[in-house]
């Protein structure tokens, strides 16, 4: 994934005739960052979906998911994991502790 970001930046620099990464516009940097975040969250969603299916098959009654630490501060990640929990045949409960202040 990091290599893909590097390649995307290199392509943008070439398209825009730039020499350095720091010459990319703020819009280009934001677009690359958003694309990186989207792909990273998709990967997490895929892994969680597999884990949820396995938990449901095992019949252990696990239907809660806790998201903690630094990743819990990412609003897009929380939103998409909540959607994943809500879309289960029997919805899962998402638990996210409040951020430290």
C-alpha positions as CSV (number, residue, x, y, z in Angstrom):
1,X,0.0,0.0,0.0
2,X,2.8,2.4,0.8
3,X,4.4,1.6,-2.5
4,X,1.1,2.4,-4.3
5,X,1.2,5.8,-2.6
6,X,4.7,6.4,-3.7
7,X,3.9,5.4,-7.3
8,X,0.8,7.6,-7.3
9,X,2.9,10.6,-6.1
10,X,5.5,9.9,-8.7
11,X,2.8,9.7,-11.4
12,X,1.3,13.0,-10.3
13,X,4.7,14.7,-10.2
14,X,5.4,13.5,-13.8
15,X,2.0,14.6,-15.0
16,X,2.5,18.1,-13.5
17,X,6.1,18.4,-14.4
18,X,7.3,18.6,-10.8
19,X,10.6,17.6,-9.3
20,X,9.8,17.1,-5.6
21,X,6.9,15.6,-3.6
22,X,6.5,18.8,-1.6
23,X,5.7,20.6,-4.8
24,X,2.4,18.8,-5.1
25,X,-0.6,20.9,-4.5
26,X,-2.5,20.6,-1.2
27,X,-5.4,19.2,-3.3
28,X,-3.2,16.5,-4.8
29,X,-1.8,15.6,-1.3
30,X,-5.3,15.4,0.1
31,X,-6.6,13.2,-2.7
32,X,-3.7,10.8,-2.3
33,X,-4.2,10.7,1.5
34,X,-8.0,10.1,1.0
35,X,-7.3,7.3,-1.5
36,X,-4.8,5.7,0.9
37,X,-7.3,5.9,3.8
38,X,-10.1,4.4,1.7
39,X,-8.0,1.4,0.6
40,X,-6.8,0.9,4.2
41,X,-10.3,0.9,5.5
42,X,-11.5,-1.5,2.8
43,X,-8.8,-3.9,3.9
44,X,-9.9,-3.6,7.5
45,X,-13.6,-4.1,6.5
46,X,-12.7,-7.3,4.6
47,X,-10.8,-8.7,7.5
48,X,-13.5,-7.8,10.0
49,X,-16.2,-9.3,7.8
50,X,-14.3,-12.6,7.7
51,X,-13.9,-12.5,11.5
52,X,-17.6,-11.8,12.0
53,X,-18.6,-14.7,9.8
54,X,-16.3,-17.0,11.7
55,X,-17.6,-15.8,15.1
56,X,-21.2,-16.3,13.9
57,X,-20.4,-19.8,12.6
58,X,-18.7,-20.8,15.9
59,X,-21.9,-20.1,17.8
60,X,-20.2,-18.5,20.7
61,X,-22.7,-15.7,20.8
62,X,-20.1,-13.0,20.1
63,X,-22.0,-10.0,18.6
64,X,-20.0,-7.0,19.9
65,X,-16.9,-5.3,18.4
66,X,-14.7,-2.9,20.3
67,X,-12.6,-0.3,18.4
68,X,-10.1,1.3,20.7
69,X,-6.8,3.2,20.6
70,X,-5.7,5.6,17.9
71,X,-7.8,4.0,15.2
72,X,-11.0,4.8,17.2
73,X,-10.4,8.5,16.6
74,X,-10.8,8.1,12.8
75,X,-14.4,9.1,12.1
76,X,-14.5,7.6,8.7
77,X,-13.3,4.2,10.0
78,X,-15.9,4.3,12.8
79,X,-18.7,5.2,10.4
80,X,-17.8,2.3,8.0
81,X,-17.3,-0.2,10.8
82,X,-20.7,0.8,12.2
83,X,-22.3,0.2,8.8
84,X,-20.6,-3.2,8.7
85,X,-22.0,-4.1,12.1
86,X,-25.5,-2.8,11.1
87,X,-25.6,-4.9,7.9
88,X,-25.2,-8.2,9.7
89,X,-28.2,-10.6,9.7
90,X,-28.2,-10.0,13.4
91,X,-26.6,-6.6,13.9
92,X,-23.5,-6.3,16.0
93,X,-22.9,-3.7,18.7
94,X,-20.0,-1.4,18.1
95,X,-18.3,-0.1,21.2
96,X,-16.0,2.9,20.9
97,X,-14.8,4.5,24.1
98,X,-14.8,8.3,24.2
99,X,-11.6,10.0,23.2
100,X,-9.3,11.3,26.0
101,X,-9.4,14.9,26.6
